[in-house]
């Protein structure tokens, strides 16, 4: 495993549409391992592949209940509304209040190509939506009701 450099806004790679993963192989496993290590070192709760300069549909998330790897994720159902603060490792100086679904069901593949579905609410739902947005070139600052300094949030 090795740390990857986190791409910072306004790098245009963050606005690109990512391509689906076709091959579930050692290269994907290394990407997932590196992304997890990078996310933990940066003390984030999620990281999407474009944030490390890779335009594949891959995310890692850990909201405190263990590492979640999602390859080619998509949201298949959503319910309710929550508004809350979000930050981003690619935009470290800003935060924003973002309206998201309170609960989501997502479908994805694991690192070996096995399909799975998962449901999440509150912070997990927010993280899933935030990271999938990255795969579509969307940043939280595009959706925020209010944007403020991350120092203001502390």
ZAMARGU-4260 file (C-alpha; in steps of 0.2 Angstrom, whole numbers, plus 5000, padded with zeros to 4 digits):
<rodrens>
0) 5000/5000/5000 | 5005/5018/4997 | 4999/5035/5000 | 4992/5044/4985 | 4992/5063/4983
5) 4974/5070/4985 | 4969/5081/4970 | 4963/5098/4976 | 4950/5109/4969 | 4950/5117/4956
10) 4959/5103/4947 | 4948/5099/4932 | 4950/5080/4935 | 4937/5083/4949 | 4924/5088/4936
15) 4926/5073/4925 | 4914/5058/4923 | 4922/5042/4929 | 4921/5026/4919 | 4915/5010/4926
20) 4928/4997/4931 | 4929/4982/4919 | 4943/4972/4927 | 4943/4966/4945 | 4961/4962/4946
25) 4977/4967/4956 | 4977/4984/4949 | 4960/4988/4956 | 4965/4980/4973 | 4980/4991/4974
30) 4969/5006/4970 | 4957/5002/4984 | 4971/4998/4996 | 4980/5015/4992 | 4964/5024/4993
35) 4959/5017/5010 | 4977/5021/5017 | 4976/5039/5010 | 4958/5042/5017 | 4963/5036/5034
40) 4980/5046/5034 | 4970/5062/5029 | 4957/5058/5043 | 4943/5058/5030 | 4927/5047/5030
45) 4927/5044/5012 | 4937/5045/4996 | 4933/5043/4978 | 4945/5038/4964 | 4945/5055/4955
50) 4952/5063/4971 | 4968/5053/4968 | 4968/5056/4950 | 4960/5040/4944 | 4944/5041/4933
55) 4937/5025/4938 | 4920/5022/4948 | 4928/5017/4964 | 4925/5024/4982 | 4930/5020/4999
60) 4920/5025/5015 | 4922/5023/5034 | 4910/5032/5045 | 4916/5023/5060 | 4909/5005/5057
65) 4923/4998/5046 | 4929/5000/5029 | 4917/5000/5014 | 4923/4997/4997 | 4911/5001/4982
70) 4916/4998/4964 | 4903/5005/4951 | 4891/5011/4964 | 4874/5017/4961 | 4860/5023/4971
75) 4844/5013/4968 | 4832/5021/4981 | 4832/5036/4992 | 4820/5042/5005 | 4818/5057/5017
80) 4828/5073/5018 | 4842/5079/5029 | 4852/5095/5029 | 4869/5094/5037 | 4888/5100/5036
85) 4899/5092/5023 | 4918/5094/5020 | 4929/5087/5007 | 4947/5081/5007 | 4949/5090/4990
90) 4942/5106/4997 | 4950/5107/5014 | 4947/5125/5018 | 4928/5125/5015 | 4912/5116/5022
95) 4894/5118/5017 | 4877/5113/5022 | 4870/5101/5009 | 4853/5094/5007 | 4854/5075/5005
100) 4842/5060/5006 | 4841/5054/5024 | 4841/5035/5019 | 4848/5027/5003 | 4850/5010/4996
105) 4865/5007/4984 | 4871/4993/4973 | 4889/4991/4970 | 4903/4977/4967 | 4916/4972/4979
110) 4935/4971/4974 | 4932/4953/4967 | 4917/4958/4956 | 4903/4951/4967 | 4888/4962/4967
115) 4880/4968/4984 | 4867/4980/4990 | 4868/4990/5006 | 4856/5002/5015 | 4862/5017/5025
120) 4855/5032/5034 | 4861/5048/5041 | 4880/5050/5040 | 4882/5034/5030 | 4869/5039/5017
125) 4877/5057/5016 | 4894/5049/5013 | 4888/5037/5000 | 4879/5051/4990 | 4894/5063/4992
130) 4907/5050/4985 | 4895/5045/4971 | 4893/5063/4966 | 4913/5064/4964 | 4911/5050/4951
135) 4900/5061/4941 | 4911/5077/4943 | 4899/5085/4956 | 4906/5093/4972 | 4898/5097/4988
140) 4900/5116/4984 | 4889/5114/4969 | 4875/5108/4980 | 4877/5118/4996 | 4864/5129/5003
145) 4878/5138/5013 | 4897/5138/5011 | 4908/5143/5025 | 4926/5141/5031 | 4931/5125/5039
150) 4938/5135/5054 | 4920/5142/5056 | 4913/5124/5059 | 4925/5119/5073
</rodrens>
